[in-house]
Amino acid sequence: MDESLGIQIYRRGFGLKGEVLEDLSQDYQSQLVEEIRAKGHRLVVGDLTLLLAKEFGFCYGVERAVDYAYETRKKFPERSICLTTELIHNPRVNNCLREMGIGFLNGPGPNDKRIQDLTPQDVVIIAAFGTRVEEMETLRAKGCILVDATCGSVIQVWKRVEQYAQEGFTAIVHGNDRHEETRATVSRATAFSGGRYLVVWDKKESAKVCDYIRTERGREQFLADFAQKYSSGFDPDRDLQRIGVANQTTMLSSESLEIGQMLKEAMTDRYGPERLSEHFRNFDTICSATQDRQDAIHEMVKGQVDVVIIIGGFNSSNTNHLCEIASQYTAAYHIDEASCILDGERIRHKPAGRSEVIVSEGWLPKGPLTIGVTAGASTPNRVVGDAIERILKAKGH
């Protein structure tokens, strides 16, 4: 616990893991998933072969955040507890927390509170994505008890961005400018005097940045194209002279690496290889769990797989990227819960690269079939197990 300035900030839990273990197991574990793991991640039932990715589901950072939330309720059974935002991007987990009486800041629910109404008696859990510097300062000023569940991989990105700002480099962040993690990350840059940032979503936007670095033409159009994605007072003529690359930890790894290389080549063209180190910094800040899950689905879908089911919150960045990978190889369906598998003909899912959820027909081919299953880093094993049972039922087993 950090009690500097008289503020209670818990960053290592409360030592109550043993007391909440039964609840965690009941809410999130699956015997079926463990049985499939023990059989080499393969289940054969009749003419159906089901392959479970070698790496899937809860990562260490997510598991830690969920543990902290359950321990917090056990530690403070009578106090008002709120989350800064969704703890993680999974509806089952967030619904379980609401059922435990844990609310959300500025939400509409019965246990939610406005941030301006917080008191020193309230407990606030900082979500796994972290929170913006400005919000953290407000929470400190309120004097409430803080439980910091920020993922360690996210904190490592913050350190890079802070270093860029201190050295006079603009942070170019590959990420979703509306995602909680990216908003928290870029706030680390502007916490320093003269700190600057620019968020790029994909290679197309990165190419526009590269073009500007090389030519410095079309300033007004550039600012219009990236509206709301850069720091206040951003000047591309000044702020693209020295850049450091970072990324939201859950982005598609291959794309982040390509974007880093694109920007490096643009800076090399502009300033020459001998001066590159004066103008360019780059560190791969994709978290290892995200990388492991992406590698595992690449390995799985390169085999003979007819259909892939990807399970996770529809607003989960890392789950969406798993769907993008799988869809390059075969039919891929991103679902958030087992109930999305309506029957053997219809499935409710979010197609790769799209924002809307749709219902598709004919998703389950007839005859012998191999189905691959994976899940994003915020998805509990119980949700995976429920989906597998639903697949078996849809196939008539």
ROMITOR-987562 format. One record per atom (N, C-alpha, C): x, y, z; residue in one letter. Coordinates in steps of 0.05 Angstrom, whole numbers, padded with zeros to 5 digits, always signed. Last residue first. Layout:
# residues N
XYZA
...
# end
This chain:
# residues 397
-00493-00667-00611H
-00479-00685-00592H
-00486-00678-00563H
-00510-00633-00651G
-00526-00657-00645G
-00513-00676-00626G
-00486-00586-00659K
-00478-00608-00677K
-00493-00634-00672K
-00506-00558-00618A
-00514-00550-00645A
-00508-00571-00665A
-00480-00583-00576K
-00509-00586-00578K
-00518-00579-00606K
-00428-00566-00586L
-00434-00595-00586L
-00464-00600-00590L
-00435-00511-00578I
-00426-00522-00604I
-00433-00551-00607I
-00447-00510-00524R
-00467-00501-00543R
-00460-00511-00572R
-00399-00527-00502E
-00423-00543-00498E
-00445-00536-00518E
-00368-00482-00518I
-00362-00509-00529I
-00386-00528-00526I
-00391-00443-00487A
-00393-00441-00516A
-00387-00468-00529A
-00378-00460-00435D
-00406-00457-00443D
-00409-00457-00473D
-00321-00455-00438G
-00334-00481-00435G
-00363-00481-00443G
-00317-00399-00443V
-00307-00416-00464V
-00320-00444-00463V
-00338-00384-00394V
-00351-00374-00419V
-00342-00392-00442V
-00300-00407-00361R
-00328-00416-00359R
-00343-00408-00384R
-00252-00380-00371N
-00255-00407-00381N
-00284-00417-00380N
-00265-00311-00390P
-00262-00332-00370P
-00265-00360-00383P
-00230-00265-00429T
-00252-00284-00429T
-00247-00307-00409T
-00191-00229-00441S
-00210-00221-00420S
-00233-00242-00416S
-00162-00247-00484A
-00149-00247-00458A
-00167-00239-00435A
-00207-00287-00526G
-00191-00264-00519G
-00181-00264-00490G
-00203-00354-00549A
-00216-00333-00533A
-00196-00311-00527A
-00220-00406-00596T
-00201-00391-00580T
-00216-00369-00566T
-00228-00466-00632V
-00239-00448-00612V
-00216-00433-00598V
-00244-00497-00694G
-00224-00485-00676G
-00237-00466-00657G
-00272-00556-00717I
-00277-00528-00708I
-00255-00520-00689I
-00282-00598-00769T
-00262-00590-00750T
-00267-00561-00743T
-00328-00650-00788L
-00322-00622-00785L
-00300-00618-00764L
-00371-00689-00829P
-00347-00687-00812P
-00336-00659-00812P
-00436-00656-00841G
-00416-00677-00844G
-00392-00673-00825G
-00449-00586-00855K
-00457-00613-00849K
-00433-00632-00852K
-00427-00525-00822P
-00429-00543-00845P
-00437-00571-00836P
-00455-00473-00792L
-00445-00499-00784L
-00448-00519-00807L
-00479-00428-00812W
-00452-00426-00802W
-00439-00453-00796W
-00529-00416-00834G
-00512-00436-00847G
-00483-00436-00837G
-00534-00344-00824E
-00545-00371-00826E
-00526-00390-00840E
-00519-00293-00776S
-00514-00307-00801S
-00526-00335-00800S
-00534-00231-00749V
-00541-00260-00748V
-00536-00272-00775V
-00486-00182-00724I
-00506-00192-00743I
-00513-00221-00736I
-00463-00122-00698V
-00467-00150-00693V
-00490-00160-00710V
-00417-00074-00727E
-00444-00083-00721E
-00444-00113-00715E
-00365-00062-00742S
-00374-00054-00715S
-00401-00066-00707S
-00314-00102-00774R
-00339-00088-00774R
-00348-00082-00745R
-00269-00135-00773G
-00267-00108-00785G
-00292-00092-00786G
-00306-00195-00774A
-00279-00182-00772A
-00280-00155-00786A
-00373-00193-00748P
-00353-00199-00768P
-00327-00184-00765P
-00399-00216-00691K
-00389-00191-00702K
-00368-00198-00722K
-00460-00256-00686H
-00432-00251-00684H
-00424-00224-00696H
-00503-00310-00678R
-00501-00280-00675R
-00472-00274-00670R
-00523-00361-00721I
-00504-00352-00701I
-00503-00321-00701I
-00561-00417-00743R
-00558-00388-00739R
-00538-00382-00717R
-00561-00474-00745E
-00563-00458-00769E
-00555-00429-00766E
-00560-00497-00695G
-00542-00507-00715G
-00542-00492-00742G
-00569-00437-00656D
-00575-00465-00662D
-00555-00474-00683D
-00543-00392-00634L
-00572-00395-00631L
-00581-00424-00636L
-00493-00372-00602I
-00497-00395-00619I
-00527-00402-00616I
-00498-00334-00563C
-00496-00324-00590C
-00500-00347-00610C
-00493-00359-00514S
-00521-00354-00525S
-00521-00343-00553S
-00440-00356-00501A
-00450-00381-00513A
-00477-00377-00526A
-00416-00290-00519E
-00426-00310-00500E
-00437-00334-00515E
-00394-00264-00562D
-00386-00255-00535D
-00396-00274-00513D
-00361-00285-00623I
-00384-00284-00605I
-00375-00275-00578I
-00339-00285-00686H
-00333-00273-00660H
-00359-00270-00645H
-00322-00332-00732Y
-00345-00320-00719Y
-00337-00311-00691Y
-00296-00348-00795A
-00290-00340-00768A
-00314-00325-00756A
-00275-00390-00846A
-00298-00377-00834A
-00293-00372-00804A
-00203-00377-00857T
-00227-00393-00858T
-00251-00377-00847T
-00160-00339-00860Y
-00156-00367-00867Y
-00182-00383-00872Y
-00174-00290-00842Q
-00156-00291-00865Q
-00154-00320-00876Q
-00201-00298-00795S
-00217-00294-00820S
-00200-00293-00845S
-00161-00300-00757A
-00174-00325-00765A
-00189-00322-00791A
-00147-00245-00753I
-00127-00265-00761I
-00141-00290-00772I
-00196-00222-00735E
-00183-00213-00760E
-00164-00234-00770E
-00201-00248-00686C
-00220-00254-00707C
-00209-00245-00734C
-00159-00225-00658L
-00159-00254-00662L
-00178-00261-00685L
-00178-00173-00656H
-00155-00178-00673H
-00152-00209-00678H
-00221-00178-00621N
-00226-00170-00648N
-00203-00176-00667N
-00191-00189-00574T
-00209-00210-00586T
-00215-00203-00615T
-00165-00141-00564N
-00148-00165-00571N
-00166-00187-00583N
-00209-00106-00555S
-00191-00102-00577S
-00176-00127-00584S
-00275-00117-00542S
-00248-00125-00534S
-00229-00123-00558S
-00328-00109-00552N
-00311-00085-00550N
-00283-00091-00541N
-00349-00159-00548F
-00349-00147-00575F
-00332-00121-00575F
-00311-00205-00508G
-00328-00182-00510G
-00326-00169-00538G
-00305-00272-00537G
-00296-00249-00521G
-00314-00225-00526G
-00283-00324-00578I
-00301-00316-00557I
-00289-00293-00541I
-00287-00349-00642I
-00271-00332-00625I
-00289-00320-00604I
-00287-00407-00679I
-00303-00391-00660I
-00284-00376-00642I
-00277-00426-00745V
-00264-00418-00720V
-00284-00401-00704V
-00282-00483-00788V
-00294-00460-00775V
-00278-00452-00750V
-00245-00520-00807D
-00268-00512-00824D
-00280-00486-00814D
-00177-00531-00811V
-00198-00522-00794V
-00220-00511-00812V
-00121-00559-00816Q
-00146-00564-00830Q
-00169-00557-00810Q
-00075-00505-00799G
-00082-00533-00803G
-00109-00535-00817G
-00075-00452-00790K
-00059-00461-00813K
-00063-00491-00818K
-00101-00443-00743V
-00117-00441-00768V
-00101-00449-00793V
-00061-00452-00703M
-00085-00468-00705M
-00098-00467-00732M
-00022-00411-00711E
-00015-00440-00712E
-00039-00458-00717E
-00053-00366-00703H
-00040-00370-00729H
-00033-00400-00732H
-00067-00374-00650I
-00088-00376-00670I
-00076-00379-00698I
-00016-00367-00626A
-00031-00392-00623A
-00053-00395-00644A
-00003-00314-00637D
+00014-00336-00648D
-00001-00362-00648D
-00043-00289-00607Q
-00042-00285-00636Q
-00025-00307-00649Q
-00028-00305-00556R
-00054-00313-00566R
-00056-00309-00596R
+00024-00282-00551D
+00020-00311-00549D
-00006-00320-00561D
+00012-00227-00555Q
+00028-00240-00576Q
+00024-00270-00575Q
-00017-00220-00508T
-00030-00214-00534T
-00015-00228-00556T
+00024-00233-00472A
-00001-00249-00473A
-00016-00245-00499A
+00062-00193-00480S
+00069-00221-00487S
+00044-00238-00489S
+00039-00132-00511C
+00043-00149-00487C
+00047-00178-00496C
+00075-00088-00551I
+00054-00108-00551I
+00059-00126-00527I
+00117-00052-00557T
+00103-00052-00531T
+00077-00069-00532T
+00178-00044-00584D
+00154-00061-00587D
+00140-00063-00559D
+00201+00021-00594F
+00201-00003-00577F
+00176-00018-00581F
+00238+00072-00624N
+00217+00052-00628N
+00222+00028-00609N
+00253+00139-00644R
+00255+00118-00624R
+00233+00098-00629R
+00287+00189-00681F
+00269+00166-00681F
+00275+00147-00658F
+00326+00229-00685H
+00298+00236-00692H
+00278+00213-00688H
+00376+00212-00674E
+00368+00238-00663E
+00338+00244-00667E
+00380+00166-00703S
+00377+00163-00674S
+00370+00190-00661S
+00389+00185-00756L
+00363+00172-00748L
+00359+00172-00718L
+00433+00205-00780R
+00420+00222-00760R
+00394+00210-00749R
+00448+00167-00816E
+00468+00175-00796E
+00456+00193-00775E
+00406+00161-00852P
+00411+00140-00832P
+00430+00149-00810P
+00365+00220-00861G
+00388+00204-00867G
+00394+00184-00845G
+00318+00249-00855Y
+00342+00259-00841Y
+00367+00243-00847Y
+00279+00226-00891R
+00280+00255-00885R
+00306+00264-00874R
+00289+00172-00893D
+00288+00187-00918D
+00291+00217-00912D
+00283+00161-00838T
+00309+00157-00851T
+00311+00172-00877T
+00230+00171-00831M
+00249+00188-00817M
+00277+00185-00829M
+00209+00130-00863A
+00203+00158-00869A
+00223+00176-00856A
+00228+00085-00836E
+00237+00090-00864E
+00232+00119-00871E
+00200+00090-00788K
+00229+00090-00788K
+00240+00097-00816K
+00148+00084-00806L
+00156+00109-00794L
+00187+00112-00793L
+00150+00030-00822M
+00142+00051-00841M
+00152+00078-00831M
+00162+00003-00774Q
+00182+00003-00796Q
+00175+00025-00816Q
+00115+00013-00745G
+00141+00022-00735G
+00162+00024-00757G
+00080-00014-00778I
+00077+00015-00775I
+00103+00026-00764I
+00097-00067-00771E
+00098-00055-00798E
+00097-00024-00795E
+00086-00074-00717L
+00114-00076-00726L
+00117-00063-00754L
+00030-00069-00718S
+00046-00051-00702S
+00075-00051-00711S
+00017-00114-00749E
+00012-00087-00759E
+00028-00066-00744E
+00032-00157-00717S
+00045-00153-00743S
+00041-00125-00754S
-00003-00149-00672S
+00026-00147-00670S
+00040-00141-00696S
-00058-00111-00663L
-00048-00133-00680L
-00018-00130-00682L
-00062-00088-00594M
-00064-00085-00623M
-00053-00110-00638M
-00058-00085-00540T
-00075-00106-00551T
-00078-00105-00581T
-00029-00041-00522T
-00018-00068-00518T
-00033-00090-00532T
-00019+00012-00565Q
-00038-00001-00547Q
-00030-00030-00545Q
+00050+00031-00575N
+00024+00021-00584N
+00007+00012-00560N
+00099+00077-00601A
+00089+00060-00580A
+00062+00049-00590A
+00155+00114-00624V
+00132+00097-00630V
+00125+00079-00606V
+00173+00181-00626G
+00178+00155-00613G
+00152+00138-00616G
+00204+00234-00664I
+00181+00217-00657I
+00190+00191-00643I
+00216+00296-00686R
+00227+00276-00668R
+00204+00259-00658R
+00184+00323-00722Q
+00213+00323-00727Q
+00227+00302-00710Q
+00131+00329-00713L
+00139+00305-00727L
+00169+00304-00733L
+00124+00379-00691D
+00122+00356-00673D
+00127+00329-00687D
+00129+00420-00730R
+00147+00419-00707R
+00148+00391-00694R
+00090+00406-00768D
+00116+00416-00777D
+00137+00414-00755D
+00045+00393-00736P
+00060+00372-00750P
+00088+00381-00760P
+00029+00413-00675D
+00039+00425-00700D
+00056+00404-00714D
-00020+00415-00625F
-00002+00398-00642F
+00004+00413-00668F
-00052+00438-00587G
-00030+00454-00598G
-00012+00439-00616G
-00065+00377-00553S
-00072+00405-00557S
-00048+00421-00567S
-00050+00317-00590S
-00049+00334-00566S
-00056+00362-00573S
-00096+00281-00634Y
-00069+00292-00626Y
-00072+00310-00602Y
-00145+00267-00651K
-00125+00245-00647K
-00098+00255-00639K
-00180+00306-00665Q
-00185+00291-00640Q
-00165+00269-00634Q
-00162+00298-00734A
-00176+00313-00713A
-00184+00295-00689A
-00133+00280-00777F
-00127+00269-00750F
-00141+00284-00727F
-00152+00310-00820D
-00153+00280-00821D
-00149+00268-00793D
-00139+00362-00804A
-00167+00354-00807A
-00170+00323-00806A
-00083+00360-00806L
-00096+00366-00781L
-00126+00358-00781L
-00078+00351-00862F
-00067+00332-00842F
-00081+00336-00815F
-00099+00397-00883Q
-00113+00372-00889Q
-00104+00351-00868Q
-00061+00434-00865E
-00089+00436-00857E
-00104+00411-00861E
-00013+00415-00892R
-00016+00417-00862R
-00045+00417-00853R
+00010+00399-00941G
-00018+00393-00935G
-00023+00394-00905G
+00077+00374-00933R
+00057+00388-00949R
+00029+00380-00940R
+00124+00350-00915E
+00113+00372-00900E
+00094+00388-00917E
+00148+00303-00937T
+00143+00327-00954T
+00136+00352-00940T
+00159+00264-00899R
+00176+00266-00922R
+00173+00293-00937R
+00118+00270-00862I
+00146+00272-00853I
+00164+00277-00876I
+00074+00261-00895Y
+00079+00288-00884Y
+00107+00291-00874Y
+00080+00207-00905D
+00080+00225-00927D
+00086+00254-00917D
+00073+00186-00853C
+00099+00183-00867C
+00101+00203-00890C
+00020+00199-00844V
+00041+00211-00827V
+00068+00209-00841V
-00003+00167-00882K
-00007+00196-00884K
+00014+00210-00867K
+00011+00116-00863A
+00022+00125-00888A
+00019+00155-00892A
-00021+00113-00818S
+00008+00116-00814S
+00021+00125-00840S
-00071+00105-00841E
-00066+00130-00827E
-00036+00135-00823E
-00059+00054-00861K
-00068+00075-00879K
-00063+00102-00866K
-00047+00023-00817K
-00026+00029-00836K
-00034+00052-00855K
-00085+00053-00762D
-00077+00031-00780D
-00055+00040-00798D
-00090+00095-00725W
-00107+00071-00722W
-00096+00047-00738W
-00050+00136-00685V
-00056+00126-00712V
-00070+00099-00709V
-00044+00195-00647V
-00054+00168-00648V
-00060+00160-00677V
+00007+00234-00621L
-00010+00230-00644L
-00018+00201-00645L
+00030+00281-00571Y
+00024+00254-00580Y
+00007+00256-00606Y
+00078+00315-00528R
+00060+00314-00551R
+00054+00285-00558R
+00100+00359-00476G
+00094+00332-00485G
+00073+00331-00507G
+00109+00408-00453G
+00118+00404-00481G
+00112+00376-00492G
+00113+00379-00390S
+00114+00404-00405S
+00125+00399-00433S
+00075+00320-00382F
+00101+00334-00381F
+00100+00359-00398F
+00027+00299-00392A
+00032+00306-00364A
+00059+00320-00360A
+00024+00283-00444T
+00018+00311-00438T
+00020+00319-00409T
+00038+00229-00437A
+00055+00247-00452A
+00050+00276-00445A
-00004+00207-00408R
+00023+00207-00396R
+00042+00225-00411R
-00046+00208-00442S
-00046+00228-00420S
-00019+00229-00406S
-00038+00165-00473V
-00030+00191-00484V
-00030+00212-00463V
-00057+00124-00437T
-00029+00125-00446T
-00021+00153-00456T
-00111+00133-00432A
-00094+00134-00408A
-00065+00137-00416A
-00127+00125-00485R
-00132+00151-00472R
-00114+00154-00447R
-00113+00071-00490T
-00099+00091-00506T
-00103+00119-00494T
-00149+00047-00454E
-00120+00044-00450E
-00105+00066-00465E
-00200+00060-00473E
-00192+00069-00447E
-00162+00068-00444E
-00205+00082-00541H
-00202+00060-00522H
-00191+00071-00496H
-00205+00121-00579R
-00228+00120-00561R
-00226+00099-00540R
-00161+00112-00611D
-00161+00137-00595D
-00185+00138-00576D
-00129+00053-00614N
-00156+00064-00618N
-00158+00088-00600N
-00061+00054-00640G
-00083+00046-00622G
-00109+00059-00630G
+00003+00073-00638H
-00015+00056-00654H
-00037+00045-00636H
+00026+00136-00625V
+00014+00112-00612V
-00004+00098-00632V
+00081+00173-00622I
+00062+00163-00642I
+00051+00136-00632I
+00101+00224-00581A
+00093+00196-00581A
+00073+00190-00603A
+00156+00266-00596T
+00127+00262-00597T
+00120+00232-00598T
+00210+00279-00552F
+00199+00264-00575F
+00169+00263-00573F
+00236+00301-00508G
+00227+00318-00529G
+00218+00304-00554G
+00246+00270-00465E
+00268+00273-00483E
+00261+00291-00507E
+00197+00267-00440Q
+00219+00279-00425Q
+00243+00285-00443Q
+00168+00238-00478A
+00160+00266-00471A
+00184+00280-00458A
+00193+00188-00476Y
+00193+00204-00501Y
+00188+00233-00494Y
+00181+00173-00423Q
+00209+00178-00431Q
+00211+00194-00457Q
+00126+00167-00428E
+00137+00188-00410E
+00166+00194-00417E
+00126+00123-00462V
+00114+00148-00471V
+00124+00172-00453V
+00150+00084-00429R
+00162+00092-00455R
+00152+00119-00464R
+00113+00082-00387K
+00141+00090-00381K
+00155+00098-00407K
+00068+00063-00413W
+00068+00090-00401W
+00096+00099-00397W
+00084+00010-00423V
+00080+00029-00446V
+00081+00058-00435V
+00085-00009-00371Q
+00110-00008-00386Q
+00107+00010-00410Q
+00030-00007-00359I
+00048+00011-00345I
+00075+00013-00359I
+00012-00049-00391V
+00004-00022-00397V
+00022-00002-00384V
+00035-00092-00364S
+00043-00087-00391S
+00035-00059-00400S
+00007-00091-00315G
+00035-00085-00315G
+00045-00079-00343G
-00058-00062-00311C
-00040-00083-00321C
-00011-00074-00322C
-00086-00034-00253T
-00074-00029-00279T
-00055-00052-00287T
-00112-00034-00205A
-00111-00060-00220A
-00099-00056-00248A
-00109-00003-00146D
-00098+00000-00173D
-00095-00027-00187D
-00154+00024-00107V
-00143-00002-00112V
-00135-00002-00141V
-00160+00077-00061L
-00156+00069-00089L
-00143+00041-00089L
-00204+00113-00021I
-00186+00091-00022I
-00184+00081-00051I
-00207+00185-00032C
-00219+00159-00029C
-00197+00137-00030C
-00191+00238-00039G
-00182+00224-00015G
-00194+00196-00012G
-00199+00272-00080K
-00222+00264-00065K
-00215+00249-00040K
-00148+00274-00102A
-00158+00298-00088A
-00182+00292-00071A
-00146+00225-00127R
-00128+00231-00104R
-00138+00254-00088R
-00183+00234-00166L
-00188+00213-00146L
-00170+00217-00122L
-00157+00274-00196T
-00183+00279-00184T
-00188+00259-00161T
-00112+00245-00214E
-00108+00268-00196E
-00134+00276-00182E
-00138+00208-00247M
-00123+00199-00223M
-00118+00222-00204M
-00156+00242-00287E
-00176+00228-00269E
-00162+00218-00244E
-00108+00258-00309E
-00126+00278-00298E
-00146+00265-00279E
-00086+00211-00328V
-00072+00225-00307V
-00091+00245-00294V
-00134+00159-00339R
-00120+00183-00348R
-00108+00197-00324R
-00121+00090-00320T
-00138+00114-00322T
-00121+00138-00329T
-00120+00020-00337G
-00110+00044-00325G
-00129+00067-00327G
-00143-00026-00354F
-00132-00009-00375F
-00118+00016-00363F
-00163-00049-00308A
-00138-00060-00319A
-00126-00043-00341A
-00188+00006-00267A
-00190-00017-00284A
-00163-00025-00296A
-00185+00020-00199I
-00175+00029-00225I
-00174+00005-00244I
-00236+00025-00154I
-00218+00006-00167I
-00211+00017-00195I
-00248+00061-00097V
-00248+00062-00126V
-00227+00043-00137V
-00289+00070-00041V
-00267+00055-00052V
-00270+00055-00083V
-00306+00123+00006D
-00311+00107-00018D
-00285+00093-00027D
-00292+00157+00045Q
-00303+00131+00053Q
-00307+00113+00030Q
-00278+00206+00023P
-00257+00189+00032P
-00266+00161+00041P
-00326+00208-00033T
-00316+00217-00007T
-00293+00199+00001T
-00355+00230-00095L
-00339+00212-00079L
-00330+00225-00053L
-00382+00264-00129D
-00395+00257-00104D
-00379+00238-00086D
-00354+00269-00176Q
-00355+00292-00158Q
-00367+00286-00131Q
-00364+00221-00201I
-00338+00225-00189I
-00338+00248-00170I
-00425+00189-00184R
-00411+00210-00199R
-00385+00215-00185R
-00434+00119-00179K
-00431+00145-00167K
-00418+00164-00186K
-00476+00059-00177D
-00457+00078-00190D
-00457+00105-00176D
-00514+00025-00160N
-00490+00028-00143N
-00469+00046-00155N
-00553+00029-00200P
-00560+00036-00172P
-00536+00039-00154P
-00526+00059-00261G
-00536+00037-00244G
-00540+00046-00216G
-00502+00094-00298P
-00531+00098-00291P
-00542+00078-00271P
-00436+00121-00280G
-00455+00104-00294G
-00483+00108-00285G
-00395+00148-00255N
-00411+00163-00274N
-00430+00145-00291N
-00362+00089-00240L
-00362+00118-00238L
-00378+00130-00261L
-00400+00033-00221F
-00383+00045-00241F
-00384+00076-00237F
-00403-00016-00167G
-00414+00002-00187G
-00392+00013-00206G
-00414-00077-00137I
-00393-00059-00146I
-00404-00042-00169I
-00448-00116-00121G
-00452-00089-00111G
-00431-00070-00118G
-00443-00163-00146M
-00430-00162-00120M
-00433-00134-00107M
-00466-00153-00194E
-00482-00169-00176E
-00470-00169-00148E
-00423-00126-00217R
-00447-00111-00210R
-00464-00126-00190R
-00390-00170-00225L
-00381-00149-00206L
-00405-00132-00198L
-00418-00198-00264C
-00413-00211-00237C
-00406-00189-00217C
-00415-00162-00306N
-00441-00168-00294N
-00438-00181-00266N
-00361-00165-00317N
-00372-00139-00308N
-00399-00143-00295N
-00357-00219-00334V
-00342-00209-00311V
-00354-00184-00300V
-00391-00219-00379R
-00396-00237-00357R
-00382-00227-00331R
-00369-00181-00416P
-00395-00176-00403P
-00400-00194-00378P
-00305-00155-00416N
-00320-00180-00417N
-00346-00177-00402N
-00257-00119-00414H
-00278-00119-00434H
-00290-00147-00437H
-00251-00102-00344I
-00240-00113-00369I
-00263-00114-00389I
-00280-00064-00315L
-00254-00075-00305L
-00238-00086-00327L
-00306-00005-00343E
-00306-00034-00343E
-00279-00045-00333E
-00281+00046-00298T
-00294+00038-00323T
-00297+00008-00321T
-00269+00051-00244T
-00266+00075-00262T
-00280+00071-00288T
-00317+00022-00199L
-00296+00019-00219L
-00294+00044-00235L
-00332+00029-00129C
-00337+00035-00158C
-00313+00029-00174C
-00364+00014-00069I
-00341+00009-00086I
-00349+00014-00115I
-00381+00031-00003S
-00387+00036-00032S
-00362+00031-00048S
-00372-00020+00047R
-00366+00006+00035R
-00376+00007+00006R
-00377-00069+00071E
-00398-00049+00076E
-00394-00023+00061E
-00331-00100+00058P
-00358-00110+00053P
-00381-00090+00055P
-00274-00095+00040F
-00291-00073+00048F
-00321-00081+00043F
-00251-00145+00029K
-00238-00127+00048K
-00257-00105+00058K
-00285-00166-00010K
-00282-00181+00015K
-00270-00163+00037K
-00279-00127-00050R
-00305-00131-00038R
-00303-00146-00011R
-00224-00137-00060T
-00233-00111-00051T
-00260-00113-00038T
-00223-00188-00081E
-00211-00183-00055E
-00220-00157-00043E
-00248-00178-00130Y
-00261-00196-00110Y
-00250-00192-00082Y
-00210-00144-00153A
-00237-00135-00149A
-00252-00152-00128A
-00164-00176-00154Y
-00164-00151-00137Y
-00192-00142-00132Y
-00179-00216-00191D
-00173-00223-00163D
-00175-00198-00145D
-00183-00183-00236V
-00207-00196-00226V
-00203-00204-00197V
-00128-00169-00242A
-00149-00149-00239A
-00174-00160-00227A
-00105-00220-00250R
-00097-00203-00227R
-00118-00182-00221R
-00127-00234-00298E
-00132-00251-00274E
-00126-00235-00249E
-00105-00194-00331V
-00134-00196-00327V
-00140-00212-00302V
-00050-00207-00328G
-00059-00181-00320G
-00089-00180-00314G
-00048-00260-00347Y
-00040-00255-00320Y
-00052-00228-00311Y
-00108-00274-00386C
-00079-00270-00383C
-00073-00263-00354C
-00162-00317-00403F
-00150-00299-00383F
-00119-00298-00384F
-00157-00342-00472G
-00170-00334-00447G
-00153-00317-00428G
-00102-00382-00496F
-00128-00369-00499F
-00137-00359-00472F
-00059-00424-00531E
-00060-00401-00512E
-00086-00386-00517E
-00074-00465-00564K
-00054-00471-00543K
-00053-00449-00522K
-00144-00472-00579A
-00118-00459-00582A
-00100-00464-00559A
-00176-00532-00588L
-00174-00510-00571L
-00146-00498-00574L
-00215-00564-00636L
-00188-00557-00628L
-00188-00532-00611L
-00258-00618-00645L
-00256-00590-00635L
-00227-00585-00625L
-00289-00655-00693T
-00263-00651-00679T
-00262-00622-00671T
-00344-00695-00703L
-00335-00669-00697L
-00308-00670-00683L
-00368-00744-00709D
-00354-00733-00733D
-00344-00705-00728D
-00358-00761-00643G
-00370-00769-00668G
-00354-00758-00691G
-00315-00718-00617V
-00341-00729-00611V
-00355-00735-00637V
-00254-00700-00592V
-00267-00713-00615V
-00293-00726-00605V
-00214-00647-00575L
-00237-00662-00567L
-00250-00674-00592L
-00151-00622-00554R
-00167-00634-00576R
-00190-00650-00564R
-00110-00608-00520H
-00126-00586-00532H
-00143-00596-00555H
-00092-00654-00496G
-00076-00643-00518G
-00091-00621-00533G
-00125-00666-00455K
-00125-00685-00478K
-00110-00673-00502K
-00124-00624-00420A
-00109-00649-00412A
-00107-00669-00435A
-00159-00589-00447R
-00130-00583-00444R
-00114-00608-00439R
-00206-00616-00437I
-00196-00614-00465I
-00167-00607-00465I
-00210-00610-00382E
-00209-00637-00393E
-00198-00636-00422E
-00214-00555-00377E
-00191-00568-00366E
-00188-00596-00377E
-00264-00547-00402V
-00240-00535-00413V
-00215-00549-00403V
-00297-00574-00364L
-00295-00584-00392L
-00270-00573-00405L
-00293-00543-00319Q
-00282-00570-00318Q
-00278-00580-00347Q
-00278-00476-00314S
-00294-00496-00329S
-00280-00523-00329S
-00285-00415-00275Q
-00271-00439-00284Q
-00290-00458-00298Q
-00316-00370-00256Y
-00299-00368-00280Y
-00286-00393-00290Y
-00346-00376-00210D
-00355-00357-00230D
-00341-00360-00257D
-00319-00415-00180Q
-00347-00420-00187Q
-00356-00401-00210Q
-00270-00390-00173S
-00271-00416-00187S
-00300-00421-00197S
-00284-00345-00143L
-00271-00342-00169L
-00274-00368-00186L
-00303-00370-00096D
-00321-00353-00113D
-00310-00350-00141D
-00257-00395-00079E
-00280-00411-00085E
-00300-00395-00103E
-00222-00351-00069L
-00215-00371-00089L
-00240-00387-00098L
-00225-00315-00029V
-00243-00310-00052V
-00240-00332-00074V
-00188-00331+00008E
-00216-00327+00017E
-00235-00323-00006E
-00139-00331-00019G
-00151-00356-00009G
-00180-00354-00002G
-00131-00276-00028K
-00137-00294-00050K
-00149-00320-00041K
-00119-00235+00005L
-00144-00250+00011L
-00151-00269-00011L
-00080-00196+00002G
-00073-00222+00014G
-00097-00239+00020G
-00097-00152-00025F
-00100-00151+00004F
-00092-00178+00018F
-00060-00120-00079G
-00082-00136-00067G
-00082-00134-00037G
-00021-00084-00091R
-00014-00112-00090R
-00035-00129-00077R
-00036-00031-00088R
-00027-00041-00114R
-00020-00070-00114R
-00075+00017-00059Y
-00067-00011-00057Y
-00060-00021-00085Y
-00069+00077-00029I
-00069+00065-00055I
-00058+00037-00053I
-00091+00127+00011Q
-00088+00098+00011Q
-00091+00087-00018Q
-00057+00186+00026I
-00076+00173+00008I
-00070+00143+00008I
-00018+00216+00052G
-00041+00207+00067G
-00063+00193+00051G
+00026+00223+00020L
+00007+00245+00021L
-00019+00237+00036L
+00031+00153+00013S
+00043+00179+00010S
+00021+00200+00008S
+00019+00100+00020E
+00004+00120+00036E
+00016+00147+00035E
+00010+00044-00016D
+00024+00070-00017D
+00008+00091-00002D
+00017-00024+00000M
+00000+00000+00000M
+00017+00025+00000M
# end
